[in-house]
Amino acid sequence: MDITNPQRAKVLVHALPYIQEYSGKIVVIKYGGNAMISAKLKDSVMRDIVLLSLIGVKVV
């Protein structure tokens, strides 16, 4: 899936307020159940958690 630069910009514009609001905050993530069944879904969840950490969210 190729994403164009304008599409990336649109996503970032929509995400920026949330990034600013939650950066530096502690967020608890419940991980289990159906999210653990599929390896593909597990990888996706882990990538999302890493991204949260990279933007400054303190993930527990």
PDB file of N, CA, C and O in Angstrom:
ATOM      1  N   MET A   1       0.843  -1.182   0.000  1.00  0.00           N
ATOM      2  CA  MET A   1       0.000   0.000   0.000  1.00  0.00           C
ATOM      3  C   MET A   1       0.888   1.245   0.000  1.00  0.00           C
ATOM      4  O   MET A   1       1.590   1.520   0.974  1.00  0.00           O
ATOM      5  N   ASP A   2       0.849   1.974  -1.077  1.00  0.00           N
ATOM      6  CA  ASP A   2       1.621   3.207  -1.183  1.00  0.00           C
ATOM      7  C   ASP A   2       0.749   4.385  -0.782  1.00  0.00           C
ATOM      8  O   ASP A   2      -0.397   4.506  -1.215  1.00  0.00           O
ATOM      9  N   ILE A   3       1.307   5.241   0.044  1.00  0.00           N
ATOM     10  CA  ILE A   3       0.595   6.426   0.504  1.00  0.00           C
ATOM     11  C   ILE A   3       1.283   7.644  -0.092  1.00  0.00           C
ATOM     12  O   ILE A   3       2.505   7.776  -0.025  1.00  0.00           O
ATOM     13  N   THR A   4       0.489   8.527  -0.672  1.00  0.00           N
ATOM     14  CA  THR A   4       1.055   9.734  -1.268  1.00  0.00           C
ATOM     15  C   THR A   4       1.384  10.753  -0.178  1.00  0.00           C
ATOM     16  O   THR A   4       0.873  10.669   0.939  1.00  0.00           O
ATOM     17  N   ASN A   5       2.228  11.701  -0.511  1.00  0.00           N
ATOM     18  CA  ASN A   5       2.578  12.746   0.456  1.00  0.00           C
ATOM     19  C   ASN A   5       1.367  13.552   0.918  1.00  0.00           C
ATOM     20  O   ASN A   5       1.260  13.842   2.110  1.00  0.00           O
ATOM     21  N   PRO A   6       0.445  13.927   0.015  1.00  0.00           N
ATOM     22  CA  PRO A   6      -0.750  14.631   0.496  1.00  0.00           C
ATOM     23  C   PRO A   6      -1.586  13.790   1.468  1.00  0.00           C
ATOM     24  O   PRO A   6      -2.166  14.328   2.412  1.00  0.00           O
ATOM     25  N   GLN A   7      -1.647  12.479   1.241  1.00  0.00           N
ATOM     26  CA  GLN A   7      -2.377  11.606   2.165  1.00  0.00           C
ATOM     27  C   GLN A   7      -1.683  11.563   3.523  1.00  0.00           C
ATOM     28  O   GLN A   7      -2.345  11.592   4.561  1.00  0.00           O
ATOM     29  N   ARG A   8      -0.357  11.493   3.520  1.00  0.00           N
ATOM     30  CA  ARG A   8       0.396  11.507   4.779  1.00  0.00           C
ATOM     31  C   ARG A   8       0.147  12.804   5.535  1.00  0.00           C
ATOM     32  O   ARG A   8      -0.066  12.799   6.747  1.00  0.00           O
ATOM     33  N   ALA A   9       0.175  13.906   4.811  1.00  0.00           N
ATOM     34  CA  ALA A   9      -0.050  15.212   5.437  1.00  0.00           C
ATOM     35  C   ALA A   9      -1.437  15.280   6.059  1.00  0.00           C
ATOM     36  O   ALA A   9      -1.599  15.803   7.162  1.00  0.00           O
ATOM     37  N   LYS A  10      -2.432  14.758   5.363  1.00  0.00           N
ATOM     38  CA  LYS A  10      -3.808  14.767   5.880  1.00  0.00           C
ATOM     39  C   LYS A  10      -3.906  13.967   7.176  1.00  0.00           C
ATOM     40  O   LYS A  10      -4.546  14.406   8.131  1.00  0.00           O
ATOM     41  N   VAL A  11      -3.277  12.803   7.209  1.00  0.00           N
ATOM     42  CA  VAL A  11      -3.284  11.970   8.414  1.00  0.00           C
ATOM     43  C   VAL A  11      -2.614  12.704   9.569  1.00  0.00           C
ATOM     44  O   VAL A  11      -3.133  12.713  10.686  1.00  0.00           O
ATOM     45  N   LEU A  12      -1.470  13.316   9.307  1.00  0.00           N
ATOM     46  CA  LEU A  12      -0.749  14.035  10.360  1.00  0.00           C
ATOM     47  C   LEU A  12      -1.532  15.234  10.875  1.00  0.00           C
ATOM     48  O   LEU A  12      -1.528  15.505  12.076  1.00  0.00           O
ATOM     49  N   VAL A  13      -2.200  15.950   9.984  1.00  0.00           N
ATOM     50  CA  VAL A  13      -3.011  17.100  10.402  1.00  0.00           C
ATOM     51  C   VAL A  13      -4.118  16.644  11.348  1.00  0.00           C
ATOM     52  O   VAL A  13      -4.399  17.315  12.342  1.00  0.00           O
ATOM     53  N   HIS A  14      -4.742  15.518  11.048  1.00  0.00           N
ATOM     54  CA  HIS A  14      -5.810  15.000  11.914  1.00  0.00           C
ATOM     55  C   HIS A  14      -5.254  14.440  13.219  1.00  0.00           C
ATOM     56  O   HIS A  14      -5.912  14.526  14.256  1.00  0.00           O
ATOM     57  N   ALA A  15      -4.064  13.874  13.183  1.00  0.00           N
ATOM     58  CA  ALA A  15      -3.487  13.240  14.375  1.00  0.00           C
ATOM     59  C   ALA A  15      -2.807  14.229  15.314  1.00  0.00           C
ATOM     60  O   ALA A  15      -2.707  13.964  16.512  1.00  0.00           O
ATOM     61  N   LEU A  16      -2.342  15.351  14.802  1.00  0.00           N
ATOM     62  CA  LEU A  16      -1.548  16.283  15.602  1.00  0.00           C
ATOM     63  C   LEU A  16      -2.215  16.731  16.903  1.00  0.00           C
ATOM     64  O   LEU A  16      -1.539  16.753  17.931  1.00  0.00           O
ATOM     65  N   PRO A  17      -3.492  17.085  16.918  1.00  0.00           N
ATOM     66  CA  PRO A  17      -4.097  17.486  18.194  1.00  0.00           C
ATOM     67  C   PRO A  17      -4.043  16.377  19.249  1.00  0.00           C
ATOM     68  O   PRO A  17      -3.849  16.654  20.433  1.00  0.00           O
ATOM     69  N   TYR A  18      -4.212  15.135  18.824  1.00  0.00           N
ATOM     70  CA  TYR A  18      -4.161  14.012  19.759  1.00  0.00           C
ATOM     71  C   TYR A  18      -2.736  13.760  20.227  1.00  0.00           C
ATOM     72  O   TYR A  18      -2.506  13.452  21.396  1.00  0.00           O
ATOM     73  N   ILE A  19      -1.788  13.890  19.322  1.00  0.00           N
ATOM     74  CA  ILE A  19      -0.379  13.736  19.692  1.00  0.00           C
ATOM     75  C   ILE A  19      -0.011  14.774  20.740  1.00  0.00           C
ATOM     76  O   ILE A  19       0.644  14.458  21.733  1.00  0.00           O
ATOM     77  N   GLN A  20      -0.433  16.015  20.517  1.00  0.00           N
ATOM     78  CA  GLN A  20      -0.136  17.084  21.471  1.00  0.00           C
ATOM     79  C   GLN A  20      -0.829  16.849  22.810  1.00  0.00           C
ATOM     80  O   GLN A  20      -0.251  17.117  23.863  1.00  0.00           O
ATOM     81  N   GLU A  21      -2.055  16.352  22.774  1.00  0.00           N
ATOM     82  CA  GLU A  21      -2.810  16.137  24.012  1.00  0.00           C
ATOM     83  C   GLU A  21      -2.232  15.004  24.859  1.00  0.00           C
ATOM     84  O   GLU A  21      -2.179  15.114  26.083  1.00  0.00           O
ATOM     85  N   TYR A  22      -1.802  13.921  24.219  1.00  0.00           N
ATOM     86  CA  TYR A  22      -1.384  12.736  24.963  1.00  0.00           C
ATOM     87  C   TYR A  22       0.123  12.596  25.138  1.00  0.00           C
ATOM     88  O   TYR A  22       0.570  11.728  25.888  1.00  0.00           O
ATOM     89  N   SER A  23       0.907  13.416  24.474  1.00  0.00           N
ATOM     90  CA  SER A  23       2.356  13.352  24.645  1.00  0.00           C
ATOM     91  C   SER A  23       2.712  13.674  26.096  1.00  0.00           C
ATOM     92  O   SER A  23       2.275  14.685  26.646  1.00  0.00           O
ATOM     93  N   GLY A  24       3.507  12.803  26.699  1.00  0.00           N
ATOM     94  CA  GLY A  24       3.904  12.974  28.093  1.00  0.00           C
ATOM     95  C   GLY A  24       2.931  12.381  29.098  1.00  0.00           C
ATOM     96  O   GLY A  24       3.214  12.359  30.295  1.00  0.00           O
ATOM     97  N   LYS A  25       1.787  11.898  28.624  1.00  0.00           N
ATOM     98  CA  LYS A  25       0.781  11.308  29.511  1.00  0.00           C
ATOM     99  C   LYS A  25       0.990   9.795  29.606  1.00  0.00           C
ATOM    100  O   LYS A  25       1.579   9.178  28.719  1.00  0.00           O
ATOM    101  N   ILE A  26       0.496   9.217  30.695  1.00  0.00           N
ATOM    102  CA  ILE A  26       0.543   7.766  30.881  1.00  0.00           C
ATOM    103  C   ILE A  26      -0.749   7.175  30.331  1.00  0.00           C
ATOM    104  O   ILE A  26      -1.842   7.639  30.655  1.00  0.00           O
ATOM    105  N   VAL A  27      -0.614   6.151  29.500  1.00  0.00           N
ATOM    106  CA  VAL A  27      -1.763   5.478  28.906  1.00  0.00           C
ATOM    107  C   VAL A  27      -1.646   3.988  29.201  1.00  0.00           C
ATOM    108  O   VAL A  27      -0.616   3.370  28.931  1.00  0.00           O
ATOM    109  N   VAL A  28      -2.710   3.418  29.756  1.00  0.00           N
ATOM    110  CA  VAL A  28      -2.738   1.982  30.050  1.00  0.00           C
ATOM    111  C   VAL A  28      -3.422   1.277  28.885  1.00  0.00           C
ATOM    112  O   VAL A  28      -4.524   1.648  28.482  1.00  0.00           O
ATOM    113  N   ILE A  29      -2.762   0.263  28.351  1.00  0.00           N
ATOM    114  CA  ILE A  29      -3.325  -0.512  27.249  1.00  0.00           C
ATOM    115  C   ILE A  29      -3.596  -1.926  27.730  1.00  0.00           C
ATOM    116  O   ILE A  29      -2.693  -2.618  28.201  1.00  0.00           O
ATOM    117  N   LYS A  30      -4.855  -2.352  27.607  1.00  0.00           N
ATOM    118  CA  LYS A  30      -5.203  -3.742  27.918  1.00  0.00           C
ATOM    119  C   LYS A  30      -4.994  -4.538  26.632  1.00  0.00           C
ATOM    120  O   LYS A  30      -5.609  -4.259  25.603  1.00  0.00           O
ATOM    121  N   TYR A  31      -4.129  -5.516  26.714  1.00  0.00           N
ATOM    122  CA  TYR A  31      -3.822  -6.329  25.537  1.00  0.00           C
ATOM    123  C   TYR A  31      -4.129  -7.779  25.856  1.00  0.00           C
ATOM    124  O   TYR A  31      -3.599  -8.332  26.819  1.00  0.00           O
ATOM    125  N   GLY A  32      -4.968  -8.385  25.065  1.00  0.00           N
ATOM    126  CA  GLY A  32      -5.309  -9.786  25.285  1.00  0.00           C
ATOM    127  C   GLY A  32      -6.473 -10.182  24.404  1.00  0.00           C
ATOM    128  O   GLY A  32      -6.874  -9.442  23.506  1.00  0.00           O
ATOM    129  N   GLY A  33      -7.003 -11.345  24.669  1.00  0.00           N
ATOM    130  CA  GLY A  33      -8.169 -11.822  23.928  1.00  0.00           C
ATOM    131  C   GLY A  33      -7.890 -11.999  22.452  1.00  0.00           C
ATOM    132  O   GLY A  33      -6.881 -12.583  22.059  1.00  0.00           O
ATOM    133  N   ASN A  34      -8.808 -11.480  21.635  1.00  0.00           N
ATOM    134  CA  ASN A  34      -8.712 -11.649  20.187  1.00  0.00           C
ATOM    135  C   ASN A  34      -7.460 -11.015  19.590  1.00  0.00           C
ATOM    136  O   ASN A  34      -6.979 -11.458  18.547  1.00  0.00           O
ATOM    137  N   ALA A  35      -6.935  -9.995  20.234  1.00  0.00           N
ATOM    138  CA  ALA A  35      -5.733  -9.333  19.709  1.00  0.00           C
ATOM    139  C   ALA A  35      -4.520 -10.247  19.757  1.00  0.00           C
ATOM    140  O   ALA A  35      -3.527  -9.991  19.076  1.00  0.00           O
ATOM    141  N   MET A  36      -4.585 -11.301  20.545  1.00  0.00           N
ATOM    142  CA  MET A  36      -3.443 -12.212  20.671  1.00  0.00           C
ATOM    143  C   MET A  36      -3.555 -13.428  19.759  1.00  0.00           C
ATOM    144  O   MET A  36      -2.602 -14.197  19.637  1.00  0.00           O
ATOM    145  N   ILE A  37      -4.691 -13.610  19.125  1.00  0.00           N
ATOM    146  CA  ILE A  37      -4.918 -14.815  18.325  1.00  0.00           C
ATOM    147  C   ILE A  37      -4.150 -14.776  17.005  1.00  0.00           C
ATOM    148  O   ILE A  37      -3.502 -15.754  16.631  1.00  0.00           O
ATOM    149  N   SER A  38      -4.221 -13.670  16.316  1.00  0.00           N
ATOM    150  CA  SER A  38      -3.609 -13.541  14.998  1.00  0.00           C
ATOM    151  C   SER A  38      -2.218 -12.913  15.103  1.00  0.00           C
ATOM    152  O   SER A  38      -2.043 -11.879  15.747  1.00  0.00           O
ATOM    153  N   ALA A  39      -1.238 -13.543  14.470  1.00  0.00           N
ATOM    154  CA  ALA A  39       0.122 -12.988  14.467  1.00  0.00           C
ATOM    155  C   ALA A  39       0.147 -11.638  13.754  1.00  0.00           C
ATOM    156  O   ALA A  39       0.871 -10.730  14.164  1.00  0.00           O
ATOM    157  N   LYS A  40      -0.640 -11.507  12.691  1.00  0.00           N
ATOM    158  CA  LYS A  40      -0.696 -10.249  11.942  1.00  0.00           C
ATOM    159  C   LYS A  40      -1.272  -9.135  12.820  1.00  0.00           C
ATOM    160  O   LYS A  40      -0.755  -8.018  12.827  1.00  0.00           O
ATOM    161  N   LEU A  41      -2.327  -9.435  13.549  1.00  0.00           N
ATOM    162  CA  LEU A  41      -2.932  -8.441  14.436  1.00  0.00           C
ATOM    163  C   LEU A  41      -1.991  -8.100  15.584  1.00  0.00           C
ATOM    164  O   LEU A  41      -1.886  -6.940  15.981  1.00  0.00           O
ATOM    165  N   LYS A  42      -1.305  -9.111  16.117  1.00  0.00           N
ATOM    166  CA  LYS A  42      -0.339  -8.882  17.195  1.00  0.00           C
ATOM    167  C   LYS A  42       0.760  -7.926  16.731  1.00  0.00           C
ATOM    168  O   LYS A  42       1.120  -6.997  17.455  1.00  0.00           O
ATOM    169  N   ASP A  43       1.289  -8.147  15.537  1.00  0.00           N
ATOM    170  CA  ASP A  43       2.325  -7.263  14.989  1.00  0.00           C
ATOM    171  C   ASP A  43       1.806  -5.836  14.827  1.00  0.00           C
ATOM    172  O   ASP A  43       2.518  -4.872  15.108  1.00  0.00           O
ATOM    173  N   SER A  44       0.572  -5.713  14.374  1.00  0.00           N
ATOM    174  CA  SER A  44      -0.025  -4.396  14.186  1.00  0.00           C
ATOM    175  C   SER A  44      -0.171  -3.656  15.514  1.00  0.00           C
ATOM    176  O   SER A  44       0.130  -2.466  15.603  1.00  0.00           O
ATOM    177  N   VAL A  45      -0.629  -4.358  16.538  1.00  0.00           N
ATOM    178  CA  VAL A  45      -0.783  -3.757  17.867  1.00  0.00           C
ATOM    179  C   VAL A  45       0.578  -3.326  18.407  1.00  0.00           C
ATOM    180  O   VAL A  45       0.704  -2.233  18.960  1.00  0.00           O
ATOM    181  N   MET A  46       1.579  -4.157  18.256  1.00  0.00           N
ATOM    182  CA  MET A  46       2.910  -3.823  18.760  1.00  0.00           C
ATOM    183  C   MET A  46       3.496  -2.613  18.026  1.00  0.00           C
ATOM    184  O   MET A  46       4.143  -1.769  18.646  1.00  0.00           O
ATOM    185  N   ARG A  47       3.273  -2.524  16.712  1.00  0.00           N
ATOM    186  CA  ARG A  47       3.741  -1.352  15.957  1.00  0.00           C
ATOM    187  C   ARG A  47       3.051  -0.084  16.454  1.00  0.00           C
ATOM    188  O   ARG A  47       3.683   0.965  16.578  1.00  0.00           O
ATOM    189  N   ASP A  48       1.757  -0.185  16.738  1.00  0.00           N
ATOM    190  CA  ASP A  48       1.019   0.975  17.252  1.00  0.00           C
ATOM    191  C   ASP A  48       1.543   1.401  18.619  1.00  0.00           C
ATOM    192  O   ASP A  48       1.647   2.595  18.899  1.00  0.00           O
ATOM    193  N   ILE A  49       1.874   0.436  19.468  1.00  0.00           N
ATOM    194  CA  ILE A  49       2.408   0.752  20.794  1.00  0.00           C
ATOM    195  C   ILE A  49       3.778   1.416  20.672  1.00  0.00           C
ATOM    196  O   ILE A  49       4.075   2.364  21.400  1.00  0.00           O
ATOM    197  N   VAL A  50       4.602   0.929  19.767  1.00  0.00           N
ATOM    198  CA  VAL A  50       5.915   1.551  19.537  1.00  0.00           C
ATOM    199  C   VAL A  50       5.730   2.981  19.041  1.00  0.00           C
ATOM    200  O   VAL A  50       6.431   3.886  19.494  1.00  0.00           O
ATOM    201  N   LEU A  51       4.800   3.195  18.123  1.00  0.00           N
ATOM    202  CA  LEU A  51       4.537   4.543  17.620  1.00  0.00           C
ATOM    203  C   LEU A  51       4.101   5.472  18.751  1.00  0.00           C
ATOM    204  O   LEU A  51       4.574   6.606  18.839  1.00  0.00           O
ATOM    205  N   LEU A  52       3.207   5.001  19.612  1.00  0.00           N
ATOM    206  CA  LEU A  52       2.778   5.815  20.754  1.00  0.00           C
ATOM    207  C   LEU A  52       3.973   6.218  21.607  1.00  0.00           C
ATOM    208  O   LEU A  52       4.087   7.367  22.034  1.00  0.00           O
ATOM    209  N   SER A  53       4.848   5.272  21.846  1.00  0.00           N
ATOM    210  CA  SER A  53       6.043   5.546  22.642  1.00  0.00           C
ATOM    211  C   SER A  53       6.942   6.576  21.951  1.00  0.00           C
ATOM    212  O   SER A  53       7.494   7.458  22.608  1.00  0.00           O
ATOM    213  N   LEU A  54       7.088   6.466  20.646  1.00  0.00           N
ATOM    214  CA  LEU A  54       7.943   7.387  19.892  1.00  0.00           C
ATOM    215  C   LEU A  54       7.416   8.821  19.896  1.00  0.00           C
ATOM    216  O   LEU A  54       8.197   9.769  19.807  1.00  0.00           O
ATOM    217  N   ILE A  55       6.096   8.984  20.000  1.00  0.00           N
ATOM    218  CA  ILE A  55       5.538  10.340  20.017  1.00  0.00           C
ATOM    219  C   ILE A  55       5.397  10.877  21.436  1.00  0.00           C
ATOM    220  O   ILE A  55       4.826  11.947  21.646  1.00  0.00           O
ATOM    221  N   GLY A  56       5.919  10.130  22.413  1.00  0.00           N
ATOM    222  CA  GLY A  56       5.975  10.653  23.771  1.00  0.00           C
ATOM    223  C   GLY A  56       4.920  10.153  24.723  1.00  0.00           C
ATOM    224  O   GLY A  56       4.862  10.606  25.866  1.00  0.00           O
ATOM    225  N   VAL A  57       4.078   9.229  24.287  1.00  0.00           N
ATOM    226  CA  VAL A  57       3.070   8.654  25.176  1.00  0.00           C
ATOM    227  C   VAL A  57       3.748   7.595  26.033  1.00  0.00           C
ATOM    228  O   VAL A  57       4.478   6.746  25.521  1.00  0.00           O
ATOM    229  N   LYS A  58       3.506   7.649  27.332  1.00  0.00           N
ATOM    230  CA  LYS A  58       4.092   6.672  28.256  1.00  0.00           C
ATOM    231  C   LYS A  58       3.129   5.494  28.372  1.00  0.00           C
ATOM    232  O   LYS A  58       2.115   5.570  29.064  1.00  0.00           O
ATOM    233  N   VAL A  59       3.462   4.414  27.687  1.00  0.00           N
ATOM    234  CA  VAL A  59       2.580   3.251  27.602  1.00  0.00           C
ATOM    235  C   VAL A  59       2.846   2.293  28.749  1.00  0.00           C
ATOM    236  O   VAL A  59       3.990   1.937  29.032  1.00  0.00           O
ATOM    237  N   VAL A  60       1.757   1.878  29.410  1.00  0.00           N
ATOM    238  CA  VAL A  60       1.839   0.886  30.491  1.00  0.00           C
ATOM    239  C   VAL A  60       1.055  -0.324  30.042  1.00  0.00           C
ATOM    240  O   VAL A  60       0.967  -1.309  30.776  1.00  0.00           O
TER     241      VAL A  60
END
